[in-house]
Amino acid sequence: MQASNKRRVVLYSTAALTLSGLVYGGFVYRSKPDVPTLLSCAAPQLRLGMLDHAEPFVRQALQEEPDNFEALTMLAAIHEGRGRTDEAVALYQQLLPRSTAVGMQAELEVAIARIELAKGESSKALQRLDAVKTEQVDTLWKKQILRARCLKALGRQDELESAVRSAEEAAGANWNSARLRTELGLPVPEAEGPKKESADSSSAPQAGEPGGR
């Protein structure tokens, strides 16, 4: 009887150690994350510019759903962030026909204009931005900031103040334009001094995430 109990203890101990090894080794079955979960993991990292962390989640989501609009938009933003602008524009353009149905057309047009401006195609970017119609505060804000930068690049100094004021109106009290005004060579009103300056990420790749930017 004692021998039997000892064998049982040894077997249980061995099984427990083996199971622990499997758990710590990562071999225990874990349910595969669904696509919304993967994209929700990628989104905040993408907003922070942590492309190496965001991309694996996006790639895994695309393995599950190769035609997922949000994942493809994030992939385009990753291409843009890595400087692969031709790939980014091609993907944004590919997604445009589907964007209206999900309310993302303006966001994608602004993203394309951002790349055009970065490539020195200021007139083309400005023309694209002027055609963008949106009531989404965040997209409108980014549009107006990019318009101001396009005007600066084109030497249209007399229009800068109006463009910045449009950006300020779009953002409301949530944004301090001091950094943009300094960049554009415009005076910074004293009233703006005490306000907390929000990060201006209008020049960073985004994937349609609200509020941020």
BANU-326617 format. One record per residue: x, y, z negated of N, C-alpha, C in turn. Coordinates in steps of 0.001 Angstrom, whole numbers, padded with zeros to 6 digits, always signed. Example, Ala and Ser with C-alpha at 12.3 -4.5 7.8 and 13.67 -1.06 7.14 Angstrom:
2
+013190-005690-007800+012300-004500-007800+013200-003300-007800+012850-002250-007080+013670-001060-007140+012900+000030-007870
//
This chain:
213
+000824-001200+000000+000000+000000+000000+000854+001244+000000+001926+001204-000883+002798+002355-000944+003499+002581+000387+003924+001500+000997+004607+001611+002291+003683+002220+003327+002412+001809+003271+001433+002341+004219+001233+003833+004017+001135+004254+002754+000972+005684+002451+002175+006492+002910+003370+005901+002709+004579+006605+003131+004599+006792+004640+004203+005707+005367+004171+005803+006831+003196+006884+007271+002031+006937+006559+001006+007923+006904+001532+009352+006687+002245+009550+005574+002815+010873+005280+003829+011265+006345+004671+010287+006719+005683+010556+007750+005014+010926+009073+003970+010184+009436+003270+010448+010686+002615+011831+010663+001959+012146+009534+001309+013458+009423+002338+014582+009508+003471+014390+008815+004521+015414+008823+005091+015604+010218+005318+014477+010901+005849+014540+012259+004873+015248+013187+003571+014907+013040+002558+015536+013882+002485+017029+013626+002574+017400+012328+002508+018819+011984+003703+019573+012543+004891+018970+012437+006085+019618+012962+006022+019752+014480+005532+018704+015125+005408+018746+016585+004439+019828+017013+003283+019912+016314+002289+020925+016648+002844+022330+016442+003579+022498+015340+004189+023796+015078+005167+024167+016181+005934+023169+016603+006890+023433+017678+006204+023843+018954+005102+023186+019247+004362+023539+020451+003791+024949+020366+003270+025286+019191+002702+026622+019007+003770+027682+019194+004886+027510+018470+005938+028513+018558+006620+028503+019915+006590+027365+020570+007181+027304+021899+006273+027831+022986+005044+028141+022626+004130+028718+023598+003484+027698+024502+003487+026439+024098+002945+025413+024977+001512+025030+024646+000998+025542+023531-000382+025236+023198-001290+025970+024173-002322+025334+024611-003229+025942+025581-003867+027202+025011-003785+028264+025777-004480+029494+025430-005366+029869+026607-006563+030308+026308-007458+030658+027398-006869+031819+028188-007035+031781+029488-006478+032786+030369-007245+034100+030203-006536+035235+030012-007236+036515+029868-008041+036827+031129-009220+037413+030952-009998+037762+032129-009478+039068+032722-009939+039381+033920-009422+040540+034656-009661+041853+033915-010864+042112+033377-011051+043368+032629-010075+043512+031464-009787+042401+030781-008841+042454+029669-007444+042791+030160-007031+042170+031248-005712+042448+031816-005577+043913+032211-006618+044442+032843-006556+045835+033302-006625+046808+032128-007348+046423+031083-007400+047293+029911-006048+047321+029199-005264+046275+029345-003905+046261+028800-002968+047110+029665-003191+047073+030969-002311+047807+031888-002557+049315+031852-003809+049716+031697-004179+051130+031852-003410+052087+030943-003355+051852+029620-002649+052808+028770-001154+052867+029051-000580+051726+029427+000844+051704+029743+001118+052437+031047+000199+052325+031975+000347+053046+033233+000259+054545+032998-000671+054960+032138-000806+056388+031823+000463+056950+031197+001172+056109+030438+002396+056546+029778+003624+056398+030675+003397+055910+031899+004517+055740+032820+005349+054494+032562+004830+053577+031759+005550+052340+031444+005239+051293+032518+005804+051514+033682+005452+050715+034857+005860+049252+034708+007027+049018+034104+007489+047636+033945+006561+046831+033042+005904+047512+032117+004975+046829+031218+003594+046672+031867+003192+047665+032634+001860+047634+033248+001783+046660+034426+002834+046602+035214+002768+045844+036470+002442+044359+036291+003033+043645+035315+002689+042218+035175+001194+041986+034946+000557+042858+034154-000876+042721+033921-001659+042929+035221-001241+043939+035985-001919+044234+037250-001736+043072+038232-000529+042566+038314-000249+041445+039232-001061+040210+038849-001154+039953+037557-001919+038780+037117-003400+038959+037431-003887+040179+037258-005290+040455+037587-005543+040231+039076-004590+040625+039903-004753+040466+041346-004636+039005+041779-003934+038207+040992-003905+036773+041286-005288+036169+041100-005999+036682+040099-007343+036184+039827-008364+036767+040797-008230+038068+041080-009175+038757+041969-008376+039644+042930-007918+039096+044038-007050+039831+044964-007685+041102+045539-008993+041188+045519-009669+042337+046115-010219+043298+045058-009776+043157+043821-010296+043996+042745-009886+045453+042969-010869+046331+043062-010608+047726+043406-009739+048417+042362-010082+048251+041094-009331+048933+040041-007886+048455+039983-007685+047162+040120-006328+046621+040086-005506+047128+041268-006114+047201+042431-005408+047699+043617-005071+049181+043469-005973+049929+042845-005694+051349+042601-004511+051497+041650-004482+050657+040624-003356+050686+039691-002061+050298+040392-002126+049314+041275-000933+048900+042005-000418+050044+042874-001333+050780+043507-000929+051931+044314-000234+052972+043448-000767+053205+042245-000144+054158+041321+001243+053681+040888+001401+052373+040731+002709+051817+040375+003693+052031+041518+003255+051774+042745+004105+052043+043915+004542+053503+043914+003573+054390+043674+003877+055817+043655+004899+056145+042572+004691+055594+041396+005604+055856+040285+007003+055340+040537+007124+054308+041339+008440+053745+041663+009067+054414+042883+008370+055398+043443+008918+056108+044593+008649+055423+045917+007842+054378+045903+007498+053691+047156+006249+054378+047734+006444+055619+048157+005307+056464+048506+004558+055987+049750+005273+055436+050710+004584+054948+051915+003633+053802+051569+004092+052896+050697+003235+051792+050269+002046+052318+049465+002315+053314+048639+001242+053879+047817+000168+054520+048684+000586+055350+049635-000378+056027+050504-001163+055017+051327-000468+054015+051856-001146+052993+052664-002234+052295+051844-001942+052005+050592-002917+051322+049747-004058+052262+049356-003736+053513+049023-004788+054486+048731-005714+054644+049945-005126+054735+051126-005928+054888+052348-006790+053656+052595-006233+052501+052317-006979+051246+052490-008196+051213+051573-008058+051804+050386-009131+051770+049391-010175+052872+049603-009845+053895+050367-010764+055022+050523-012166+054626+050995-012295+053751+051995-013647+053393+052439-014516+052778+051330-013898+052148+050354-014648+051533+049253-014823+052489+048070-014129+053603+048096-014054+054458+046915-015341+055225+046633-016089+055551+047663-017307+056331+047459-018307+055587+046583-018420+054297+046819-019391+053491+046085-019097+053428+044597-017827+053620+044220-017463+053543+042803-017080+054915+042239-017376+055961+043006-017119+057317+042527-015654+057680+042406-014807+057085+043249-013367+057307+043133-012754+058019+044333-013562+058452+045287-013002+059056+046494-012170+060293+046176-012709+061186+045355-011982+062412+045024-010656+062100+044330-010683+061135+043416-009464+060767+042691-008395+060252+043643-008782+059436+044614-007808+058898+045561-007291+059981+046495-008169+060885+046925-007731+061986+047792-006713+062869+047067-006963+063122+045794-006018+063921+045008-004685+063180+044881-004731+061873+044701-003501+061080+044599-002699+061160+045896-003386+061062+047024-002696+061160+048315-002097+062545+048490-002859+063579+048121-002353+064954+048220-001123+065151+047344-001112+064510+046179+000039+064605+045279+001297+064080+045957+001159+062975+046676+002304+062394+047373+002711+063286+048542+001730+063813+049255+002047+064702+050382+002818+065925+049912+002402+066493+048790+003115+067645+048242+004543+067270+047872+004709+066116+047243+006039+065663+046839+006947+065435+048048+006360+065082+049173+007129+064832+050397+007355+066112+051198+006887+067245+050670+007089+068514+051353+006023+068859+052374+004938+068080+052376+003848+068334+053329+002781+069191+052642+003180+070397+052269+002323+071252+051434+001042+071668+052136+001146+072027+053412-000046+072456+054158-001049+071312+054274-000543+070133+054551-001401+068958+054683-002070+068633+053348-001290+068731+052271-001834+068451+050939-002913+069463+050575-002661+070745+050864-003623+071788+050535-004927+071605+051310-004789+071259+052575-005985+071019+053394-006805+069863+052833-006124+068835+052398-006821+067680+051823-007534+068082+050520-006838+068819+049672-007412+069224+048401-008631+070127+048588-008569+071007+049565-009694+071921+049795-010938+071175+050274-010733+069970+050801-011873+069174+051263-012464+068310+050150-011765+068241+049016-012226+067407+047906-013370+068098+047169-014470+067392+047038-015615+067887+046279-015840+066953+045099-015785+067493+043918-015981+066658+042738-016495+067494+041572-017275+066844+040722-017726+067474+039487-017078+066813+038271-016216+065848+038508-015511+065181+037421-014425+066117+036894-014548+066478+035647-013679+067504+035072-012207+067173+035243-011832+065956+034932-010422+065584+034980-009870+065649+036397-010636+065142+037357-010195+065172+038746-010138+066602+039260-011123+067401+038909-011143+068804+039328-009944+069546+038762-009628+069278+037514-008467+069914+036868-007185+069582+037620-006984+068302+037909-005777+067894+038631-005744+068496+040036-006903+068567+040668-006980+069165+042000-006511+070617+041956-006988+071376+040974-006652+072795+040911-005170+073008+040595-004613+072156+039762-003180+072259+039472-002361+071992+040732-002733+070965+041465-002012+070649+042698-002187+071751+043734-003380+072351+043791-003600+073480+044713-002630+074616+044401-002486+074909+043116-001573+075981+042714-000143+075663+043148+000260+074433+042991+001618+074057+043388+001803+074103+044903+000770+073730+045618+000822+073841+047079+000960+075299+047505+000177+076168+046896+000239+077597+047217+001625+078158+046916+002204+077747+045799+003560+078167+045454+004542+077720+046524+004434+076458+046943+005344+075918+047955+005199+076636+049288+003983+077117+049571+003718+077803+050841+003990+079309+050754+004410+079761+049584+004730+081173+049420+003530+082085+049309+002384+081525+048987+001154+082334+048883+000973+082802+047438+001900+083645+047010+001972+084099+045623+000710+084808+045157+000092+085560+046077-001068+086361+045682-002277+085510+045303-002243+084209+045616-003371+083330+045314-003140+082466+044076-001937+082566+043506-001579+081671+042404-002416+081923+041148-002584+083190+040792-003311+083507+039565-004732+082949+039613-005377+083136+040747-006740+082629+040897-006775+081107+040795-005776+080450+041387-005723+078982+041361-005527+078473+039939-004652+079139+039179-004416+078709+037801-005654+078950+036948-006321+080053+037173-007539+080328+036411-008607+079267+036689-008662+078790+037919-009607+077714+038253-009264+076443+037480-007974+076160+037358-007545+074987+036582-007895+075171+035112-007707+076370+034603-008031+076653+033206-009528+076496+032938-010328+076967+033876-011779+076845+033721-012213+075388+033754-011569+074602+034612-011923+073183+034714-011577+072434+033431-010433+072766+032842-009967+072044+031653-010603+072560+030377-010983+073824+030360-011538+074401+029141-010472+074555+028070-010882+074430+026813-009972+074664+025690-009023+073502+025434-009172+072418+026198-008357+071229+025948-006964+071307+026560-006683+072370+027288-005410+072431+028014-004830+073823+027940-003535+073888+027714-002808+075147+027701-002006+075239+028990-002230+076265+029763-001588+076388+031069-000220+077044+031013+000316+077251+029811+001583+077973+029691+002694+077335+030517+002796+076003+030467+003862+075328+031199+003705+075527+032710+002488+075389+033199+002250+075568+034627+002526+077015+035035+002079+077961+034232+002314+079375+034542+003816+079677+034622+004555+079117+033690+006010+079320+033709+006622+078708+034964+006173+077511+035304+006662+076829+036511+006402+077656+037771+005245+078307+037804+004850+079065+038987+005344+080513+038967+005977+080911+037858+006468+082272+037755+005388+083281+037426+004333+082822+036772+003238+083705+036378+003380+084090+034907+002859+085255+034527+002911+085641+033115+002044+084726+032253+002500+084496+031051+001749+083682+030094+001077+084620+029103-000243+084692+029118-000945+085586+028184-000603+085258+026737-000485+086288+025914-000130+086081+024515-001172+085225+023796-002412+085321+024221-003483+084565+023563-003252+083070+023658-002460+082623+024638-002238+081190+024816-001157+080663+023892-000360+081580+023319+000775+081137+022537+000452+080165+021430-000507+080475+020551-000758+079591+019405-001422+078285+019763-001985+078181+020991-002707+076960+021345-001741+075804+021543-002209+074661+021177-001406+073464+021362-001384+073099+022827-000195+072897+023368-000076+072601+024786-000239+071116+025035-001150+070785+025910-001346+069391+026278-000339+069026+027344-000015+067742+027429+000906+067292+028459+000253+067433+029809+000966+068047+030731+000450+068196+032088+000958+067042+032919+000135+066029+033113+000559+064844+033855-000050+064812+035239-000427+065982+035745-001049+065986+037063-000081+065557+038144+001216+065579+037842+002186+065155+038835+002567+063695+038662+001965+063024+037685+002272+061620+037450+001204+060743+038066+001586+059514+038498+000595+058629+039081-000458+058216+038088-001693+058205+038517-002798+057802+037676-003631+056767+038415-004536+056141+037636-005380+055133+038230-006828+055394+037909-007151+056661+037912-008542+056995+037710-008986+056898+036277-008041+056908+035334-008432+056815+033942-008895+058163+033446-010027+058239+032757-010513+059520+032304-009723+060068+031139-009743+061366+031022-009238+062011+029855-007790+062229+029842-007012+061861+030733-005712+061917+030577-004760+062399+031400-004749+061464+031628-003868+062054+032413-002559+062129+032170
//
